[in-house]
Structure formats: structure tokens, C-alpha cells
Amino acid sequence: MKRLSKDSTPKQVSQEELNNLLMAAQQLEQQATRYNQQIEVLNGYYNEIHSAEQTLRDLDKAEENNKILVPIGAGNFIYATVENGENVIVTIGAGVHNEKSLQDAIEGIKKKKTDVENQLTQIKASYNEVIERLREIDRVVKSVM
């Protein structure tokens, strides 16, 4: 089997090389699937963080004894009356929670949001690299068939 190399000269591709390319393509497809799953999980977490950030900002604007809408998940909200908007309970990991000032909580959630954005950027870049390698393999395989 022959294919053109980058300098447009024919290059032999053995059956073994072709099989190796096809096996590599399968592995890359699995990797792309894993990256896609990670992206979906991070997007869900990002949306949750964004919702929490918005709720904290709304709480910051609310005065005591005002009613606010509080998201409880899955697009559902409840009305709540603000008794004390100065402190909130935040998770610090592993099911452990801590009381913090509202401003500290807002700063903490902004940092989490930035961290998730950075992770998403890295994973999307890796995903795009995998997709590009798959395209390269596809071009080679199609050129020899």
C-alpha cells in the first residue's frame, strides 16, 4: 500500500503499520470519550458554582427580613426570608462545612469558578489534540485504501 508523505512522494505503508494506526485510532477515540465525559462533569459543576455565586450576590444585595428566591437544584427555587445575610455556611471538602462571611464566601466561589474554567480549558485543549490526531490517522488510512 502506498500513501503520499508530506513531501508528496509515495510512501509504503505495511499492513502492520495500518493495523497499528487503526489500534491507535481506537485508543484515541476512547480517550476523546473520556475527555468529553470530564468536560460534561465540569460544565455541570461550573453551572452549579455559577448558580451559587449568583445566589450569594443576591443575598449580598438583600436586606434583613426580605424575601429572596433560593435555588434548590434542578431549576427549582424556594422563597426564603433573610434573617442574617452576613455569614453563610460553605463546604471546605469531604463533607466538612464552615461558617464564613458572605464576602469570603463570594471570593471563595469566584476562585472555584476560575479553577474550573482553567480545568475546562486544559481538557478541551487535550480533547482537540486527540481529535486532530484522529483526523491525521483518518487521512492516512483513507489515502492507502
Buried (B, 14 or more C-beta within 10 A) or exposed (E): BEBEEEEEEEBEBEEEBBEEBEEEBEEBEEBBEBBBEBBEEBEEBBEBBEEBBEBBEBBEEBEEEEEBEBBEEEEEEEEBEBEEBEEBEBEEEEEEEEEBEBEBBBEBBEEBBEEBEEBBEEBBEBBEBBBEBBEEBEEBBEEBE
